[in-house]
Amino acid sequence: MRVFISGVMQGSRQDKAIEDQGYRQAITRSVRAQHPAAEIVDPQALFPDSPAYDDERARQVFFDLVEAAAGADVVIAYLPEASMGTAMEMVRAYDAGTPVVSISPMGTNWFIRFLSRRVFPTLEAFGEWVEEGELEALVSARAAAVPRVWGRIDRRRPDAR
């Protein structure tokens, strides 16, 4: 199982510092406790100095990570606040049919609600769900999922004219 950990790094910061990344270890612990062989794709671990990259390198890493999210078996998105990079990874994963699971107090936000298969308010709630075997069930069901494409209009909806 390939698990892509997506989440806020710089958020709305206007400098090159990053937000606390402790959530990445918490997600990894929860997943590995039930799935010791899981491959964890953690952008922060792969590119710890990314805020200092020049534009060319940063662009390459950004788009490579977006594609890595799409190619994972599941994306776990940690969103205590808005994150444009996480949003991009979620959109690409969603379009590829990759399940997205979000951990966010913003559970009523349309973006989070509609792109996520599950939304948890806390890391603890997410950990309990993984412990119950639900992550494995979600990933197993992925093969039956149909990829979604942005821009389709559902003509059955009365407001879609």
N, C-alpha and C positions, 0 to 999 in steps of 0.2 A: 504494500500500500504506500503510495507516494502522497505525502501530506505537505501542502504548501502553506506556510504561515505568513499571512498577510496582516498588515496592521500599521498603525500610525507610527511614523518615524520622525518626520519634521513637522507634520501637521500644519499649523498656521504660523509657525515660527518664521521670523524674518532674518535669522542668522543661520549659521551652518551647524548649530548644535542639534541634537536629537532628543526626543522625549525618552523617558524611562522605558527600557526594552525588556524588563523583567517578565512581562507577560509571555514572551517567547519561550522562556524556560518552563513556565507553568503549563503552557499548552503542550510542549514537548513531553513533560513528565506525565501529563494525563494520557496522552496518546500512547507513549511507550509502556506505561503500566499495563495496558491491555494488548498492545501490539508491539512487542519488543523489536520486531524486525522491520517496523515501519521506516521508510525513508523520509526523513524530515528535510524539507527544502526551506531553509531559513535565510532570507535575503540579508539580514543583518549579520549573520555569521559568515555568509559568503562574501559580503562586501562591507566590512566594518568601517572603512574610510570613505564610503561613497559620497558623503556631503562635500568632500574636498576634491572630487574628480573634476577634471575639465569638462567642458560641454560635450565634446565628442565621446569621451568614455562614459559620462553620465547617461547620455542618450542611448548608447549601446546597452548599458546595464539595465536601464529602465525598460526598454522594449524587450530585451531578453527575459526579464523577470515577468513581464506581462504574459509572454508566451509560455513561460514555465508554469504559471498559474493555470493557464488553459490546459496544459498537458498533464497536470496532476490528477490524482484520483479524487481528491477533495481539497478545497481551499478553506482554511479556517481564518476568518477575518476578525481582527480585534479592533474595535472602533469605539473608544471612549469619547472620541470627538471626530469630526469630519477629517478625512484624509483623501486627497485627490489621487495619490498613487494607489492606495487600497481600492478606491472606487474603480480605477482603470483595470486593476487585476480582477476585481469581481465581475465587471462587465465582460471581459474577455473570457473568463471561466464560464460564466453563464451562457454566453453565445456558443461555447464549445460543448455545452452539456455537462460540464464539471460541476458537481454539487458544491455550493457555497454554504458554509455554516458561519453565522456571525455571533460575536460576543459584543454586546453593546447595550448601554442604557437607552439608546435611541430606537427602541423597538417599534415605535409608531412611524418612524421615518419611512416614506414610501420606498426609497432606494433600497434601504436595508431589508424591509419586509418583502419586497417583490423579487429581489435577486437571491435571497437566502432561502434554503430549504428549511432551516431552523434558525431561530434567534434566541440567544440566552442573555439574560441581563448581567450575569457575572461569570468570572472564570470558574467559580465553584460549581455553579449550575451546569456549565459546560462539562466539567470534570465528572460530575455525577452521571450525566447522559452518556459519556464515553464509557464509564464504568459499567453501565447497564447493557453495553453491547450495541448501542444504537449507531455508533459511528460505523462499525463494520456492516450493519444492515443497510445504512445509507449508501456506502460505497458499493456494496454488492448489487444494489438496485440501480446503480448508475447505468448499467448496460441496457436497461429497459427505458431509460430516459431519452427523450427526443431533444436534440439540440435546438435552442431557440435563436432566432435571428431578429435583431433590432429592425424596426421599420415595417414589420408585417402589420397589416390592419385586419382586425377581426371584424368581418362584415356582419357577423351575427349580433354585434352590439348595436343598440339603437342609436348611440351617439357617434358611431364610426361611419361617417358619410364621406 
